Amino acid sequence: MSYTIEGETGPWELVIGLEVHAQVVSNAKLFSGAATEFGAEPNSQVSFVDAGFPGMLPVINRECVAQAVRTGLGLNAQVNLWSRFDRKNYFYADLPQGYQISQFAHPIIGTGQIDIELQDGSTKTIGITRLHLEQDAGKSLHDQHPTKSFIDLNRSGVALMEIVSEPDMRSPEEAGAYLTKLRQILRYLGTCDGNMEEGSMRADVNVSVRKAGEGYRTRCEVKNVNSIRFVMQAVEAEARRQIEVWESGGTVEQETRLFDTGRGITRSMRSKEDAHDYRYFPDPDLPPLVIEQSWVDQLKAALPELPDQRRARYVRDYGITPYDAHVLTLEKETAAYYEAVAKGRDAKQAANWVMGDLFAAINRTKTSIAEPPVSAADLGALLDLMADGTLSGKLAKEVFEVMVETGRAPGLIVEERGLKQVTDTGAIEAVIDEVLAKNADKVAEYRSGKDKLFGFFVGQTMKAMQGKGNPALVNEVLKKKLA
Amino acid sequence: MHPTDFTIAGAVAALEEGVISAEELTRAHVAAIEALNPKINALITVTAEHAIEAARASDAKRARGEAGPLEGIPLAIKDLFCTEGVQTTAGSKILDGFIPPYESTVTAQLKRDGAVFLGKANLDEFAMGSSNLTSAYGAVLNPWSRRNDPDARLVPGGSSGGSAAAVAARMVLGATGTDTGGSIRQPAAFCGIAGIKPTYGRCSRFGIVAYASSLDQAGPFARTVEDCAVLLRSMAGHDPKDSTSADRAVPDFAAACTRSVKGLRIGVPKEYHIDGMPAEIEKLWRQGLDWLRDAGAEIVEISLPHAGYALPTYYIVAPAEASSNLARYDGVRFGLRAAEKESDLRDLYERTRAAGFGPEVRRRIMIGTYVLSAGYYDAYYLKAQKVRALIARDFREAWSKVDAILAPATPSAAFAEGEGSDDPVQMYLNDVFTVTANLAGLPGLSVPAGLDPQGLPLGLQVLGRPFDEETVFAVGAAIERAADFKALPGMRAGA
């Protein structure tokens, strides 16, 4: 059953397309040598080119082009060996040249596609329309002075990839899953850090609604949404607004809107009549961008493993479930952690520990997989202590908690606290003899057929041994003695 | 011989032989500027003190045996080239007081080779004009005058009018210019000197205030073809800071000036015989062809079928690019800011740009904005780009038949202020013979070749294949030798 929103006139389908602006990971800007570090002092990373000074000229940064090509390859897309930069003309105080250099008519990357994973375990293919390179603008600060606006040009000229999807998504969930997957691919490729809070990835959301079986109705664009959760909320809010317009006899007008995250509604930013005439034309300062197929092939050969490939490998080589493989590959860092733990060990057990105890510890301690409370090497050592019988599962969990608290290696903790499990049959027999002697009545009951009491004896034995008895041995000796 | 009468080649030899020092040479030109600039207004900014210091340093370098090819040569720099620490106005109020913190590549290379800069030359505002009348820093007076109307104030041509007038009046030995539609060749012709617009991409545009990026090209002015060749060698060369600059070796252009033209095929475009062209221009053109024939060249009639569309094409492409290039003059970061206390951003833009730009610049920004607008783009800008491609193709076909083309530089001699200068379309006709070279990216050299009946200089123009400035120089030098142009302007140093 596909996703619909129920209006007064019945169910409505949603049609969603996303335009994502992803800041390219590079040391220098798209057309100047200025640095791109986030959070630097305002106007400290600005060249005369970025500030639009007279006589300054853009020179393309080869690494930014390589990053766009890598991303295109990661999106299974057509790489255009000939592309061109255009000027998009408009006036704004944080746009020093009075135009943005972008690829309007001839983008470097053409059509492609990615598969998104949905909650119900299904996947869906979303089309990519294009990817093009463009410059970012600076930042206007209107809250620094009662009557003046301040301009920070650090971001001016930073390379962005604009990644445009086909209108293939049909629910907020799909929009969220698309962004999640896109971000995952970009992070795997190392072409964008995907940090939406820092603004290095932003989404413009195109939404329209329709009745089943109809063509497309007018769409509206919700600009600059800066988290996956907000994208999902904005889709729903905008769809509900449009349904209300249509159902009250009105017409949805094509316009640009903003998502008010506080109130959970979209607001009109500018209508089609107010839309800029950007007067696009080829930038005469830049010859067409021509790249060699051999260079594209080199970049392709050097691509890292992508999420889909890695997931398939985990299922195939580690024998874990597709769901577990999905969870473990969502973040590149999680996958690396998992592989370090699983290497040469029980891969399923490793998956359970990473997704269970480790994730819980990360949540509890508000840390991250990049700076985990327990290192992959230490977790692996803990698994080894279980494998060689030093620790029972229960003891291992206790040791893990101590590891989280102290950051110490499991071997040291076991030694210091005497947590080592007892595997000496003689010692176990002595304790069991004592337990059985103390509970002669229960022994009689057990022997007369009350099998359930076996657990009681195990518990008593373990308690007497402070949990350090090897469970298998305890069971074995108990069975023998009670026989 | 008065020091201001030297050619560049002659001055280099005299400096080398110790006949004169760079300081003496510079001081003589500073004196000429002090005497003449108040009348001619060729220089917006005079950097006399800097120049004398630089000349002393030049003498010291020469003494150490480290002289560059232009060591101690006094030049004027069109005020469109950004010069570090020296005001650069582009002839516009909007850049009044703008002191660039960087140096253009062309001027940096001239300095590297030892040139001494005496000042920043006047020009049409943002290089938009053919008369130098659109400068916010006043008109430039052509040092030549009419025989029977000596009081008429003649224009030096434009946009590099100050550069041409300064060289003609012997205030400097040479100057830089830029040529977007004829802005070197037309003023050179009006002022009786030589000037070349090299192939697009030959000189870096880095640090030159942009007018129309796909057409703008820097080039030199001097009083001889050889001097232009010497200057161009220093100005040219690949620059990684300009993506449109050509990665090609720079030949010894001066050596090409002595090449024979024997056996060269010289094209005469039949479409250049335009209606209403003065008889003396036709006559001079024929004379030029005769000189080349006498020197052993073969004259071939050719056709450039789309030549007639060049002017309208230029006046779409150039303003379109200009409208975008000039968007950065917004009062936010540098130059003029005209704002009231309560101005909002839009008001700041409107006041600044209305106060900062003159009428011709405003006109071209409006034309350019119009031709790029939605609904008009295809009919104007896109159509013009197609015609531009056809014009370039016409030339490519011509190059299979000829090695160079000879044409008039301008449709008339210098005109007086007020004569037609209030009619923009009439004004644009000045560029009729020059814009094609810009649209096709070709090198074009203007050489003084004769006088009109009023005693005003007229120029002939040599066009060549892309990056074949050497043939252009060879043909230009042959015309120069044959013409033996000795006339001098009335207003000049040492007169």
Interface residues (C-beta under 8 A of the other chain):
Chain A: F48 A51 G52 F53 P54 G55 M56 L57 P58 V59 I60 R87 N89 F91 Y92 A93 P96 Q97 G98 Y99 S149 I151 D277 R279 Y280 F281 P284 D285 L286 P287
Chain B: F81 C82 T88 A90 L95 F98 P100 P101 Y102 S104 R205 F206 G207 I208 V209 A210 A212 S213 S214 P240 K241 D242 S243 T244 A320 E321 S323 S324 L326 A327 R328 D330 V332 R333 F334 L345 Y349 T369 L372 S373 A374 Y377 Y381
